[in-house]
């Protein structure tokens, strides 16, 4: 569904905190797709390299290497890599009720 080159989940799946960490490797000029996502989870992350445009409820934020973010995943959201090089994002979700998020 998503044009992500690879995704690797890190951490303990049965954590009582229901916390998930993922490394997203987003290819150039790619993103989460044309439809907004909605999940009952708090989300946050850190741009490790490249850049990311994060859209939450029609508000775009252009994030660069070293920038972090946090938002309520119940709000409609999407993301895209606007650059011609791969973006690497540490993606964090808390209170996850759906184990197969992406």
Secondary structure, 3 states (H helix, E strand, C coil): CCCEEEEEEECCCCCCCCCEEEEEEECCCCECCCCCECCCCEEEEEEEECEEEEEECCEEEEEECCCEEEEECCCCEEEECCCCCCEEEEEEEECCCCCCCC
